[in-house]
């Protein structure tokens, strides 16, 4: 038993050490490396036709803001279609959307869905079946796109290798309470450092499912949307990668979003993300290893990215093993591993971004005082560890009983219409 | 009883002490505002011109109207320190003795009609002109807004931005830092530096005689095209016709006279030989060289340097495009319809 425990601990320490090095590489790249923003200067072109999809399930509080912002964007109106996807709403979402469609005929073409599979992926799949636009842009209903954002998200598609584009999301309700301030820091690290470093290093930036765009031809070439996944964004990122398409990240294409303001909502959100992400891990980890057309570094980074919602469980297991080994008297045998584990654990605490990535991001964003909140990020991490571990257990139990994953919508906090 | 309590209190304080800055920031919220996003048009090439025109109308509009009516020069101050001078009927600014001695003015110059400016002067205030501007040799300008044509003499420098509703003619050895938006056309002389130019027609050197052939005027076919994905280098022999996109993980060499109906992407260097027609975009992860007499209809993007040789044409007057790279060199005879944007340095040969 003891050798097996020791072997497991050494393996965990190895995994965590590699993740730590990866995070250090990202932070150093953002501070010292060459920054890639190759498409940001394309401001004049014959823009392709684009459809903005706004998946909305009971979004009466926020949908009007999103539509208003999209009506004001800088893009040739004859080439831009706005499509609110009303997914089985039971509140006033349909009424609000129809009012806008009546006021702006031809520009807003709603898609009302009254039945079918629940979930964003299924709704988008149904809505896009009849679309002819070259580019599909997705904004969640609580997002408020800026004037120039659509052009910025479309510009990379002039590169024939690009299949998906991801912008940066910025919490609008950052100052509401301690949780939103923690999430603001986490988002900064995740986008400003993690995503941009992967873009710089030509690795695998992730399409996040909102504030992003997809080339319709690319989506069709990989078999369209999968509606049996919880993380349709991660699923499509990996299917594009496996079929020779690139996902690019545009750090300067920023869009406001609303982050959860209560811990139960946050826990449900992270649980859904973890389940969805891990579902993709089990689908594509092996195909990715076997895929020879994709570069070796991309494949390695792709695997690490797939594992981000497993690492917190691995870390938890490592801590438990350490305690068990200590009481079993194996301290001398595991001393080196324990020391290394203690050193690297701190560097692996986080989901989107670890602590020093958050520090780097806050520095790059030019903010100062909010970095002082960093010690509290540990609370966020502990909550995430619990949520992710629960998700893994539920997923394993669900797999055992052959249950389907359930979609869980994130609650909105904005009150205005 | 007292000592254990005191010990607990001291221990608790020692534990909480490192968290003090976090607790203070949590309670005081000194840095809790959402990150600022550029909501409007700050990135637009005409943004400075638009805001400056608005500023002039609001603050000096009356002085300009009076100068137009009576032809008399006048001056004034806006706010605490911004001094301005409105040029009269003579079309020649009235300089102070100090300005003449230093060959420098800090005042903002406004003219209701065309303006002729002296040689080797430094204009530290912005220029606003409702007619044409004829600049002197070796002059340095902070910013220029003109309704008519702008002629910059040899070795001129614009430090921040420039806008004209007419055309811009830049003599050799001049430099345009920042943004330049021109509504009609730009003619750049040899050895000129630039950062960001936008115009329906940007001509380098002499007027080219070449006109587009029917093949060049074809648009890239919309919708899905075939995609040739190559791991490694690609060499297209001269005279190749390819209907679709070409993507390579290595270098791409495109032979003379090649026709491609889609876009081309190289993850290293992209070289396009003489007389090729590319109806889509050309993208290079490193350097891009567009050979003589080539036609590129879509955007041209390089992450390293971009070199456009004589006779290369990008976009159409009615279908503008972007040519962008950190470093750009454009030879005489090249024409760009749209935006020419060198993030680090741009230069004409």
HADDOCK unambig.tbl for C-alpha pairs under 7 A between the chains (distance, minus, plus):
assign (segid A and resid 38 and name CA) (segid B and resid 303 and name CA) 5.93 0.50 0.50
assign (segid A and resid 41 and name CA) (segid B and resid 324 and name CA) 6.34 0.50 0.50
assign (segid A and resid 41 and name CA) (segid B and resid 341 and name CA) 7.00 0.50 0.50
assign (segid A and resid 42 and name CA) (segid B and resid 322 and name CA) 5.54 0.50 0.50
assign (segid A and resid 42 and name CA) (segid B and resid 324 and name CA) 6.96 0.50 0.50
assign (segid A and resid 43 and name CA) (segid B and resid 322 and name CA) 6.66 0.50 0.50
assign (segid A and resid 44 and name CA) (segid B and resid 320 and name CA) 6.19 0.50 0.50
assign (segid A and resid 44 and name CA) (segid B and resid 321 and name CA) 5.03 0.50 0.50
assign (segid A and resid 44 and name CA) (segid B and resid 322 and name CA) 5.33 0.50 0.50
assign (segid A and resid 44 and name CA) (segid B and resid 338 and name CA) 6.30 0.50 0.50
assign (segid A and resid 44 and name CA) (segid B and resid 339 and name CA) 6.27 0.50 0.50
assign (segid A and resid 45 and name CA) (segid B and resid 299 and name CA) 6.69 0.50 0.50
assign (segid A and resid 45 and name CA) (segid B and resid 320 and name CA) 5.53 0.50 0.50
assign (segid A and resid 45 and name CA) (segid B and resid 321 and name CA) 4.18 0.50 0.50
assign (segid A and resid 45 and name CA) (segid B and resid 322 and name CA) 6.20 0.50 0.50
assign (segid A and resid 46 and name CA) (segid B and resid 319 and name CA) 6.22 0.50 0.50
assign (segid A and resid 46 and name CA) (segid B and resid 320 and name CA) 6.81 0.50 0.50
assign (segid A and resid 46 and name CA) (segid B and resid 321 and name CA) 6.82 0.50 0.50
assign (segid A and resid 134 and name CA) (segid B and resid 223 and name CA) 6.32 0.50 0.50
assign (segid A and resid 146 and name CA) (segid B and resid 39 and name CA) 5.02 0.50 0.50
assign (segid A and resid 146 and name CA) (segid B and resid 40 and name CA) 6.94 0.50 0.50
assign (segid A and resid 147 and name CA) (segid B and resid 39 and name CA) 5.90 0.50 0.50
assign (segid A and resid 147 and name CA) (segid B and resid 40 and name CA) 5.38 0.50 0.50
assign (segid A and resid 158 and name CA) (segid B and resid 281 and name CA) 5.97 0.50 0.50
assign (segid A and resid 159 and name CA) (segid B and resid 265 and name CA) 6.48 0.50 0.50
assign (segid A and resid 159 and name CA) (segid B and resid 281 and name CA) 6.89 0.50 0.50
assign (segid A and resid 159 and name CA) (segid B and resid 283 and name CA) 6.21 0.50 0.50
assign (segid A and resid 160 and name CA) (segid B and resid 245 and name CA) 6.48 0.50 0.50
assign (segid A and resid 160 and name CA) (segid B and resid 247 and name CA) 6.95 0.50 0.50
assign (segid A and resid 160 and name CA) (segid B and resid 263 and name CA) 6.10 0.50 0.50
assign (segid A and resid 160 and name CA) (segid B and resid 264 and name CA) 6.83 0.50 0.50
assign (segid A and resid 160 and name CA) (segid B and resid 265 and name CA) 6.46 0.50 0.50
assign (segid A and resid 161 and name CA) (segid B and resid 247 and name CA) 6.37 0.50 0.50
assign (segid A and resid 161 and name CA) (segid B and resid 265 and name CA) 6.88 0.50 0.50
assign (segid A and resid 170 and name CA) (segid B and resid 35 and name CA) 6.75 0.50 0.50
assign (segid A and resid 171 and name CA) (segid B and resid 34 and name CA) 6.37 0.50 0.50
assign (segid A and resid 172 and name CA) (segid B and resid 34 and name CA) 5.42 0.50 0.50
assign (segid A and resid 173 and name CA) (segid B and resid 34 and name CA) 6.90 0.50 0.50
assign (segid A and resid 174 and name CA) (segid B and resid 32 and name CA) 6.38 0.50 0.50
assign (segid A and resid 174 and name CA) (segid B and resid 33 and name CA) 6.53 0.50 0.50
assign (segid A and resid 174 and name CA) (segid B and resid 34 and name CA) 5.51 0.50 0.50
assign (segid A and resid 175 and name CA) (segid B and resid 32 and name CA) 4.56 0.50 0.50
assign (segid A and resid 175 and name CA) (segid B and resid 33 and name CA) 5.86 0.50 0.50
assign (segid A and resid 178 and name CA) (segid B and resid 26 and name CA) 6.76 0.50 0.50
assign (segid A and resid 217 and name CA) (segid B and resid 224 and name CA) 5.47 0.50 0.50
assign (segid A and resid 254 and name CA) (segid B and resid 37 and name CA) 6.51 0.50 0.50
assign (segid A and resid 369 and name CA) (segid B and resid 30 and name CA) 6.81 0.50 0.50
assign (segid A and resid 369 and name CA) (segid B and resid 31 and name CA) 5.51 0.50 0.50
assign (segid A and resid 370 and name CA) (segid B and resid 25 and name CA) 6.99 0.50 0.50
assign (segid A and resid 370 and name CA) (segid B and resid 31 and name CA) 5.41 0.50 0.50
assign (segid A and resid 370 and name CA) (segid B and resid 32 and name CA) 6.89 0.50 0.50
assign (segid A and resid 372 and name CA) (segid B and resid 21 and name CA) 5.81 0.50 0.50
assign (segid A and resid 372 and name CA) (segid B and resid 22 and name CA) 4.83 0.50 0.50
assign (segid A and resid 372 and name CA) (segid B and resid 25 and name CA) 6.65 0.50 0.50
assign (segid A and resid 373 and name CA) (segid B and resid 22 and name CA) 4.46 0.50 0.50
assign (segid A and resid 373 and name CA) (segid B and resid 25 and name CA) 6.72 0.50 0.50
assign (segid A and resid 373 and name CA) (segid B and resid 26 and name CA) 6.84 0.50 0.50
assign (segid A and resid 375 and name CA) (segid B and resid 19 and name CA) 6.96 0.50 0.50
assign (segid A and resid 375 and name CA) (segid B and resid 22 and name CA) 6.92 0.50 0.50
